[in-house]
Amino acid sequence: MAAPSAPPIVPPPAEQPSLLRDTAFLRLWCGTTASGLATWALPFVLGLAVLDRSLGATGLGILLAARTAGFLAAVPIGGVLADRHSRRAVVFWSGAAAAAATPLIATGQGRSMLLMGAAAAVVGAGQGACRPAYQALTAEVVDAARRRQANAATSLSVRVTTLLAPGLTAALATILSTRALLLLTALLWLVSATVPPRGRHRTPPAPERESVLAEFAQGVREARRHPWFLAGLAALTTVIATGYSATGVLLPLISRDRYDTEAVLTAAMTAYTAGALAGAALLARRSPRNQGWAALAGLACYGLAPLSLLLPVPALVVAGAYALAGLGIELFNVPWFTAIQREVDPRLLARVSSLDFLLSYGLAPLGLALIAPALDGFGPTGVLGACAVLCFLAPAAAALAPTARHFSHEAPRPPANGGGPRRG
């Protein structure tokens, strides 16, 4: 009688390599970090130019408005181009355009406001075109199982930049002129253009192509297939247009008038960044089971910021409220970007991402424009109270939308071992 054959040996599942060992992701991370730093640096450096009287306050407003206009014009076009062509190519050309235009701002300083304004608009267009392209490129470079960690790592880099860059730039300003600092931001745009890796995008055949408007409309139709996306985007837009706008204008004033010191402004903004860092670090390790509801709850935490300014509370309470607001915004951002990359048709991903940036960032200037007349009509108490209520209610209403619980049409499967949420 023959001996029974041995059971087949099943090798254990291979562990996923760390993102820190993934060269393609590291290149992508460096590119997005450079893009974020260059985006942040321009208004800060121009603000330094106002302080040294090489640029007036009116000129600063014109340049920032031109950059915003370029951003808003380029976002939908960039989304269409990134779905129509290589996402890597769109990242390159948008970064190269911003890198080429930034020195023209320095050249026009003190000579031609028209040249500076046109260059700022091109820089804004480069920024706007690269945002949806980077979102779609992340989905190509990083596999689905590791995108949450990748998005968290990108958020961490943005927050560390926000925390450390002002002091570093101010230190550089003691030895470099604002023109030299502007040239450094051009170098950052060159890094953003040249460092990221190629993705896996395949350009569709020419007969499938339509006009830019028609192709953007396809992205809108894809967005409408996802109720969680429409509801979440409405909530995010509401929070940015109301809560962000009101606190951005009133925090410096309340710090000066109520607390008689600028230290409260500094403490609040530092606490916000520290909270955001903690949120991104947390989501790099753990994923909530009901990630959509958890993300919307985090977004609602921003209501604590205007609420703390509304009440005569100690300065420490204001800082604590901002820390929770920062924590909450990252509890929203990371699952939000990851869900878009997971749920949206890959062929339309950049267009849907461009719709996200167009509305959430595009309506922010409108909110800022309405703050001044609202303050005249209702006073700081009325504005802060209304904004706090909207920040709480908009995410709560979004949580009631179909598929909002998980930011997905399907509920996630429980872990095979029956344990809690998986660690990254």
KOLZA-247179 format. One line per 3 residues: for each residue x negated, y negated, z negated of C-alpha. Coordinates in steps of 0.2 Angstrom, whole numbers. Layout:
N
X/Y/Z; ...
//
This chain:
424
0/0/0; -7/-17/5; -10/-29/-8
1/-44/-8; -5/-59/1; -11/-74/-10
1/-89/-9; -5/-103/2; -16/-116/-7
-7/-133/-6; -20/-147/-8; -15/-161/-20
-8/-177/-12; -22/-188/-7; -22/-204/-17
-20/-220/-8; -37/-230/-6; -38/-246/-17
-34/-262/-8; -50/-268/-14; -59/-255/-3
-48/-259/12; -58/-270/24; -44/-275/35
-34/-281/20; -48/-290/12; -50/-299/29
-32/-303/29; -32/-309/11; -47/-321/14
-38/-328/29; -22/-331/20; -32/-338/5
-41/-350/16; -25/-356/24; -17/-359/8
-31/-368/1; -32/-379/17; -14/-382/16
-15/-388/-2; -31/-398/0; -25/-410/13
-12/-420/2; -24/-420/-12; -39/-426/-2
-28/-440/5; -22/-444/-12; -41/-447/-17
-42/-458/-2; -28/-469/-9; -38/-470/-25
-53/-476/-17; -43/-488/-7; -48/-481/10
-30/-477/13; -14/-486/8; 1/-478/-1
12/-482/15; -1/-473/26; -1/-458/14
18/-457/16; 17/-458/35; 3/-444/36
13/-432/24; 29/-436/34; 20/-432/50
13/-416/43; 30/-410/37; 38/-414/54
24/-404/63; 27/-390/51; 46/-389/54
45/-391/73; 32/-376/74; 39/-364/61
53/-357/73; 42/-358/88; 28/-349/79
40/-335/73; 46/-332/91; 28/-332/98
22/-320/84; 35/-308/89; 32/-310/108
13/-310/107; 0/-303/96; 2/-309/78
-17/-310/76; -17/-322/92; -4/-333/84
-14/-334/68; -30/-338/78; -23/-352/89
-13/-360/75; -28/-360/63; -39/-367/77
-27/-381/81; -27/-386/63; -46/-385/62
-48/-396/78; -35/-409/72; -41/-411/54
-58/-420/59; -47/-432/69; -39/-438/53
-56/-442/46; -60/-451/63; -45/-462/62
-47/-466/44; -48/-485/43; -47/-487/62
-30/-479/69; -15/-474/60; -8/-468/76
-22/-456/78; -21/-450/60; -3/-447/61
-4/-437/77; -18/-427/70; -8/-424/54
7/-418/64; -4/-405/73; -11/-399/57
7/-397/50; 11/-387/66; -4/-376/64
2/-373/46; 20/-369/51; 15/-358/66
3/-347/55; 15/-344/41; 28/-332/49
13/-324/59; 4/-320/43; 19/-312/35
22/-301/50; 3/-297/51; 3/-291/33
16/-278/38; 5/-272/52; -11/-272/42
-5/-264/25; 6/-248/24; 23/-249/17
18/-241/0; 5/-254/-4; 13/-270/2
20/-275/-15; 2/-275/-21; -4/-284/-6
9/-298/-8; 5/-299/-27; -14/-301/-23
-10/-315/-10; 1/-324/-23; -13/-322/-36
-25/-330/-24; -13/-345/-21; -11/-348/-40
-29/-347/-44; -32/-359/-30; -19/-371/-37
-26/-369/-55; -45/-372/-50; -45/-382/-34
-40/-399/-41; -55/-399/-53; -67/-392/-40
-61/-405/-27; -62/-419/-40; -80/-414/-44
-85/-413/-25; -77/-431/-23; -90/-438/-34
-104/-433/-22; -94/-432/-5; -83/-445/4
-65/-441/8; -70/-439/26; -83/-425/21
-69/-417/11; -57/-417/26; -71/-408/36
-72/-395/23; -53/-392/25; -56/-390/44
-69/-376/40; -56/-368/29; -44/-368/44
-58/-360/55; -60/-346/42; -41/-343/42
-41/-343/61; -56/-331/64; -57/-319/49
-40/-309/49; -40/-292/57; -30/-286/72
-13/-278/69; -3/-265/77; 8/-276/87
12/-272/105; 18/-286/117; 35/-281/125
36/-281/144; 39/-297/152; 57/-294/158
63/-293/140; 58/-311/136; 71/-325/135
70/-343/131; 62/-348/114; 79/-353/108
87/-337/113; 74/-327/105; 75/-337/89
94/-333/89; 90/-315/90; 80/-317/73
95/-326/66; 107/-312/71; 94/-299/63
95/-310/47; 114/-309/47; 113/-290/46
105/-291/29; 118/-299/16; 104/-299/2
93/-310/13; 106/-323/17; 111/-324/-1
94/-324/-8; 88/-337/5; 103/-348/0
98/-347/-18; 80/-350/-15; 84/-366/-4
96/-372/-18; 83/-370/-31; 69/-379/-21
80/-393/-14; 87/-397/-31; 76/-390/-46
59/-393/-38; 64/-410/-31; 71/-416/-47
57/-410/-58; 43/-416/-46; 50/-434/-47
55/-434/-65; 42/-424/-74; 28/-438/-72
41/-451/-78; 47/-442/-93; 29/-438/-98
25/-456/-98; 41/-463/-105; 46/-450/-117
30/-443/-123; 19/-458/-120; 5/-448/-112
0/-439/-96; -5/-424/-106; 13/-417/-105
12/-418/-86; -4/-409/-85; 1/-396/-98
17/-392/-89; 9/-389/-72; -5/-379/-80
8/-368/-89; 18/-366/-73; 3/-359/-64
-2/-348/-78; 15/-341/-79; 15/-338/-60
-2/-329/-62; 5/-318/-75; 20/-314/-64
10/-309/-49; -2/-298/-60; 13/-290/-68
21/-285/-51; 4/-279/-44; 6/-265/-57
25/-262/-59; 40/-263/-49; 57/-266/-57
70/-253/-53; 84/-265/-48; 71/-276/-39
84/-288/-31; 93/-292/-47; 76/-294/-56
70/-306/-43; 85/-317/-43; 85/-317/-62
67/-323/-61; 72/-337/-48; 85/-343/-60
72/-345/-73; 67/-361/-64; 82/-369/-72
73/-370/-88; 61/-383/-81; 75/-397/-78
84/-391/-94; 68/-394/-104; 66/-411/-97
84/-415/-101; 83/-412/-119; 72/-422/-132
62/-406/-136; 43/-405/-142; 30/-405/-128
26/-387/-132; 44/-382/-127; 42/-391/-110
26/-381/-107; 34/-365/-112; 49/-368/-101
37/-371/-86; 27/-356/-90; 43/-345/-89
48/-354/-73; 31/-350/-65; 33/-332/-71
50/-331/-64; 46/-338/-47; 33/-324/-44
45/-311/-50; 55/-317/-35; 42/-321/-22
33/-304/-22; 49/-293/-20; 56/-305/-8
42/-305/4; 40/-286/2; 58/-283/5
58/-294/21; 43/-284/28; 52/-267/23
70/-270/29; 69/-282/44; 66/-274/62
47/-276/65; 50/-283/82; 60/-298/74
50/-299/58; 41/-316/62; 57/-324/67
66/-319/52; 51/-325/41; 51/-342/51
70/-344/46; 65/-341/28; 51/-355/29
62/-366/39; 76/-367/27; 68/-365/10
54/-378/14; 63/-388/27; 77/-394/16
64/-399/2; 61/-416/9; 80/-419/10
81/-415/-8; 67/-427/-12; 75/-441/-2
92/-439/-11; 84/-439/-28; 81/-458/-29
100/-463/-25; 106/-449/-36; 95/-456/-50
103/-473/-47; 121/-466/-47; 120/-453/-61
104/-457/-71; 91/-444/-76; 102/-435/-87
115/-432/-74; 103/-427/-61; 93/-415/-72
109/-407/-79; 116/-404/-62; 100/-397/-55
98/-385/-70; 116/-379/-68; 113/-376/-49
97/-367/-52; 106/-355/-64; 122/-353/-54
114/-350/-36; 104/-335/-40; 119/-328/-50
130/-330/-35; 117/-322/-24; 116/-307/-36
135/-303/-31; 131/-301/-13; 132/-284/-5
114/-275/-5; 107/-289/-17; 104/-277/-31
89/-268/-23; 86/-281/-8; 89/-266/3
103/-256/12; 98/-241/2; 95/-239/-17
77/-233/-20; 74/-215/-24; 70/-211/-42
52/-205/-45; 49/-187/-43; 44/-185/-62
60/-193/-68; 50/-207/-76; 51/-225/-76
46/-237/-62; 30/-232/-53; 14/-241/-56
4/-248/-42
//
